[in-house]
Amino acid sequence: MKDIGTKQKEAVAALEQKIDVKPELGLILGSGLGELADYIENPVTVDYEEIPHFPESTVEGHAGTLVVGTWQGKTVAAMKGRFHYYEGHSMQDVTFPVRVMKGIGVDTLLITNACGGMNPSFAPGDIMVIDDHLNMTGGNPLIGPNDPDMGPRFPDMSRAYSPDLRAVADEKAAELDINVQHGVYAGITGPSYMTPAELKMLRQCGADAVGMSTVPEVIAANQMGMKVLGLSCITDMAIGEELEPLTHDDVVAVAARTKPVFKNLVQTITASL
């Protein structure tokens, strides 16, 4: 079995045959938000199946393509759709695209997701700047042999979400008159939504929002020295005492309604980086 470093090099070599630019910013676009990549200029679109060692995206609302081009004056690589642990992928596979992004030049990662709001002051349609996270998945993408080329065995996570980038997000949100929330994102495995008791537990642990992605990618990005900004679209209220039935269609629908605001914020942040 090939090690992660060898797989990364093979994927990077294949991508560099298709693109002639060196992206500086990586975008991971979550449920219902993938269409943000449609605004990229001079795009080169690569299906995930064309990239060696990429898993297959199987979730509705996740297109499964990497788009490289120019947006707001920056050279970007955008993932339309991500991989999830609950699809049966390993943590290493879930985070492999982040390692490939690093390999083609990306140093800053803007990662988005659709998630449930647990803070009673939040509302569906809110955008939350992620200040920190709780890894409640029971796993970690760094478990196993460590490749020194990927980063240290024990990477620091005290600033997993860049304070500088969070400040930029606040500044640009204020310019656009967008009231963003801040909070702690709890990453779970899914795919089932949580029970009322589980939600109450997470809130007591300090979580403001809960979702099934982001945390593994952020861990891998930090190991490789990438700066990370995380933005969550609050699609529903996951409050144990007031829990209502929820479907994935509901999540995608709210993310789609929030898309214009999300787009304006992301593009304004991108232009300022």
QUIRACOR-V653798 format. One line per field, one symbol per residue. ss: DSSP state (h for helix, s for strand, l for the rest). Layout:
ss: ???
//
This chain:
ss: lllhhhhhhhhhhhhhllllllllsssssllllhhhhhhlssssssshhhllllllllllllllsssssssllsssssssllllhhhlllhhhhhhhhhhhhhllllsssssssssslllllllllsssssssssllllllllllllhhhllllllllllllhhhhhhhhhhhhhlllllsssssssllllllllhhhhhhhhhllllssslllhhhhhhhhhlllsssssssssssllhhhlllllhhhhhhhhhhhhhhhhhhhhhhhhhl
//
